[in-house]
């Protein structure tokens, strides 16, 4: 895109506005071409936050404010499991068996980012 193209269109037209928008941001828009670690789009981020957006809609039907808070907490736990490559079902099953015997000062050890799976005995 060039300034010459800009001169060939009416500035107030939709294409003229689009060209002006792109030209004023051209350095930032083309930055990804200078660094292979940068992406041209943000699809990866959008896909990662999609469950949050869906959850937000679901919270409207949680039954109560407290129910919505509990649902959000579980979404956070499962999201943390995903970030730490932990199977959420295994984590939750293990935590539910341990939580009653865990001291209040040690509860943080059951959080997904700190969790160590139970050692399975070989028979």
Residue frames relative to the residue before (quaternion, step in Angstrom):
aa qw qx qy qz dx dy dz
X 1.0000 0.0000 0.0000 0.0000 0.00 0.00 0.00
X 0.0818 -0.8181 0.5690 0.0146 3.52 -0.92 0.82
X 0.6334 -0.5058 0.4213 0.4068 3.50 -1.35 0.20
X 0.5666 0.5903 -0.3833 0.4286 3.58 1.19 -0.51
X 0.6328 0.5210 -0.3251 0.4716 3.59 1.00 -0.86
X 0.6193 0.5519 -0.3323 0.4489 3.55 1.02 -0.82
X 0.6810 0.5020 -0.2866 0.4494 3.58 0.98 -0.83
X 0.6596 0.5315 -0.3019 0.4374 3.58 1.22 -0.43
X 0.7214 0.3852 -0.2447 0.5209 3.60 1.23 -0.14
X 0.5690 -0.5719 0.4587 0.3726 3.55 -1.25 0.39
X 0.4989 -0.7053 0.4118 0.2901 3.62 -0.63 1.09
X 0.7227 0.4442 -0.2562 0.4635 3.62 0.95 -0.77
X 0.5116 0.6388 -0.4304 0.3808 3.60 1.25 -0.13
X 0.6671 -0.5011 0.3511 0.4250 3.61 -1.17 0.38
X 0.6792 0.4670 -0.3022 0.4788 3.61 0.93 -0.84
X 0.6179 0.5398 -0.3402 0.4595 3.59 1.06 -0.70
X 0.6548 0.4964 -0.3011 0.4839 3.60 1.00 -0.83
X 0.6472 0.5198 -0.3178 0.4582 3.57 1.00 -0.82
X 0.6506 0.5075 -0.3115 0.4714 3.58 0.96 -0.86
X 0.6502 0.5079 -0.3195 0.4660 3.60 0.92 -0.86
X 0.6255 0.5397 -0.3262 0.4594 3.58 0.98 -0.87
X 0.6982 0.4762 -0.2725 0.4599 3.58 0.82 -1.03
X 0.6731 0.5122 -0.3066 0.4366 3.59 0.87 -0.90
X 0.6766 0.4824 -0.3120 0.4607 3.61 0.95 -0.76
X 0.7446 0.3471 -0.2041 0.5324 3.60 1.23 -0.37
X 0.2892 0.8244 -0.4602 0.1580 3.57 1.32 0.11
X 0.6440 0.5252 -0.3348 0.4442 3.63 0.89 -0.87
X 0.6973 0.4563 -0.2700 0.4823 3.57 0.91 -0.91
X 0.6528 0.5316 -0.3157 0.4378 3.58 0.98 -0.82
X 0.7569 0.3681 -0.2073 0.4986 3.59 1.04 -0.69
X 0.3574 0.7672 -0.4721 0.2465 3.60 1.24 0.08
X 0.6254 0.5678 -0.3428 0.4111 3.60 0.99 -0.79
X 0.6109 0.5608 -0.3599 0.4275 3.61 1.16 -0.44
X 0.6702 0.4980 -0.2849 0.4708 3.57 1.26 -0.35
X 0.7764 0.2290 -0.1081 0.5771 3.57 1.22 -0.39
X 0.3825 -0.7648 0.4759 0.2058 3.58 -0.48 1.21
X 0.6109 0.5627 -0.3587 0.4260 3.63 1.17 -0.36
X 0.6401 0.5178 -0.3278 0.4634 3.58 1.21 -0.40
X 0.3278 -0.7461 0.5533 0.1723 3.55 -1.11 0.76
X 0.5279 -0.6337 0.4671 0.3188 3.54 -1.18 0.60
X 0.7877 0.1889 -0.1050 0.5769 3.60 1.15 -0.51
X 0.4256 -0.6925 0.5155 0.2712 3.55 -1.29 0.05
X 0.1755 0.8281 -0.5121 0.1460 3.58 1.14 0.64
X 0.6346 0.5439 -0.3381 0.4326 3.58 0.95 -0.83
X 0.6682 0.4790 -0.2930 0.4880 3.57 0.95 -0.85
X 0.6535 0.5174 -0.3204 0.4500 3.58 0.90 -0.88
X 0.6559 0.4971 -0.3124 0.4744 3.59 0.98 -0.79
X 0.6481 0.5255 -0.3195 0.4492 3.58 1.05 -0.71
X 0.7520 0.3860 -0.2289 0.4829 3.61 0.97 -0.73
X 0.4121 0.7282 -0.4628 0.2929 3.60 1.25 -0.12
X 0.6537 0.5038 -0.3483 0.4445 3.67 0.81 -0.77
X 0.6068 0.5463 -0.3551 0.4552 3.59 1.08 -0.63
X 0.6678 0.4951 -0.3005 0.4676 3.57 0.92 -0.90
X 0.6450 0.4989 -0.3171 0.4843 3.58 0.99 -0.80
X 0.6367 0.5328 -0.3194 0.4568 3.56 0.99 -0.84
X 0.6157 0.5581 -0.3426 0.4383 3.55 0.98 -0.84
X 0.6533 0.4860 -0.3118 0.4897 3.59 1.00 -0.78
X 0.6639 0.5170 -0.3075 0.4442 3.58 0.97 -0.84
X 0.5929 0.5883 -0.3734 0.4036 3.59 1.06 -0.65
X 0.5652 0.6024 -0.3869 0.4099 3.59 1.15 -0.50
X 0.7532 0.3458 -0.1788 0.5303 3.56 1.19 -0.57
X 0.3526 0.7677 -0.4682 0.2590 3.59 1.18 0.49
X 0.5703 -0.6220 0.3748 0.3839 3.60 1.20 -0.17
X 0.7843 -0.1076 0.0910 0.6042 3.55 1.08 -0.68
X 0.6603 -0.4829 0.3847 0.4275 3.53 -1.31 0.21
X 0.6527 0.5111 -0.3140 0.4627 3.59 0.97 -0.84
X 0.6316 0.5301 -0.3274 0.4614 3.58 1.03 -0.77
X 0.6475 0.5103 -0.3106 0.4732 3.56 1.01 -0.81
X 0.6379 0.5188 -0.3294 0.4642 3.60 1.01 -0.77
X 0.6483 0.5060 -0.3204 0.4701 3.59 0.99 -0.80
X 0.6394 0.5192 -0.3252 0.4647 3.59 0.99 -0.82
X 0.6494 0.5115 -0.3150 0.4664 3.58 0.96 -0.86
X 0.6286 0.5314 -0.3348 0.4587 3.59 1.02 -0.79
X 0.6670 0.4914 -0.3091 0.4669 3.59 0.93 -0.86
X 0.6035 0.5388 -0.3506 0.4718 3.60 1.03 -0.74
X 0.6560 0.5101 -0.3101 0.4618 3.58 0.97 -0.83
X 0.6425 0.5132 -0.3246 0.4673 3.57 0.95 -0.86
X 0.7069 0.4613 -0.2775 0.4589 3.59 0.81 -0.97
X 0.6110 0.5344 -0.3426 0.4730 3.58 1.12 -0.61
X 0.6467 0.5023 -0.3104 0.4828 3.57 1.05 -0.79
X 0.5944 0.5458 -0.3593 0.4687 3.59 1.08 -0.68
X 0.6630 0.5150 -0.3045 0.4501 3.56 0.87 -0.98
X 0.6652 0.5108 -0.3022 0.4530 3.59 0.93 -0.90
X 0.7472 0.3744 -0.2003 0.5114 3.58 1.14 -0.65
X 0.4617 -0.7143 0.4164 0.3212 3.59 1.29 0.38
X 0.4143 0.6745 -0.4813 0.3765 3.54 0.95 0.99
X 0.4378 -0.6605 0.5400 0.2837 3.55 -1.02 0.82
X 0.4029 -0.7547 0.4554 0.2463 3.64 -0.43 1.15
X 0.6301 0.5337 -0.3457 0.4457 3.59 1.04 -0.67
X 0.6490 0.4978 -0.3124 0.4830 3.60 0.98 -0.82
X 0.6404 0.5312 -0.3225 0.4514 3.57 0.95 -0.91
X 0.7034 0.4724 -0.2790 0.4519 3.58 0.75 -1.05
X 0.6390 0.5206 -0.3316 0.4590 3.62 0.92 -0.85
X 0.6805 0.4849 -0.2888 0.4673 3.59 0.92 -0.90
X 0.6617 0.5095 -0.3071 0.4563 3.58 0.92 -0.91
X 0.6535 0.5186 -0.3236 0.4465 3.60 0.95 -0.79
X 0.6613 0.4784 -0.3187 0.4819 3.61 1.11 -0.53
X 0.7272 0.4494 -0.2356 0.4623 3.60 1.12 -0.60
X 0.5841 0.6684 -0.3717 0.2718 3.57 1.01 -0.78
X 0.6503 0.5310 -0.3337 0.4287 3.63 0.96 -0.73
X 0.7339 0.3995 -0.2221 0.5025 3.58 1.11 -0.64
X 0.5594 0.6065 -0.3850 0.4136 3.59 1.27 0.10
X 0.4429 -0.6837 0.5142 0.2681 3.56 -0.89 0.96
X 0.6350 -0.5490 0.3933 0.3751 3.53 -1.16 0.67
X 0.6802 0.4993 -0.2857 0.4543 3.58 0.97 -0.84
X 0.7200 0.4152 -0.2421 0.5007 3.62 1.26 -0.25
X 0.3706 0.7587 -0.4741 0.2495 3.60 1.25 0.07
X 0.5875 0.5954 -0.3700 0.4043 3.59 1.08 -0.67
X 0.5885 0.5875 -0.3662 0.4176 3.61 1.18 -0.49
X 0.6656 0.5049 -0.2972 0.4623 3.59 1.22 -0.44
X 0.4708 0.6569 -0.4556 0.3732 3.60 1.24 -0.12
X 0.6374 -0.5784 0.3328 0.3852 3.61 -0.94 0.76
X 0.6862 0.4943 -0.3052 0.4377 3.61 0.89 -0.84
X 0.7331 0.3810 -0.2232 0.5172 3.63 1.23 -0.39
X 0.4986 0.7215 -0.3787 0.2958 3.57 1.30 -0.36
X 0.1150 -0.7411 0.6580 0.0673 3.51 -1.13 0.82
X 0.4327 -0.7140 0.4734 0.2807 3.61 -0.62 1.03
X 0.5824 -0.5737 0.4428 0.3683 3.54 -1.20 0.61
X 0.4484 -0.6705 0.5204 0.2803 3.55 -1.04 0.76
X 0.2969 -0.7631 0.5519 0.1581 3.56 -0.72 1.09
X 0.3810 -0.7212 0.5347 0.2209 3.51 -0.91 0.96
X 0.3026 -0.7272 0.5890 0.1809 3.55 -1.04 0.83
X 0.2097 -0.8002 0.5539 0.0948 3.53 -0.71 1.10
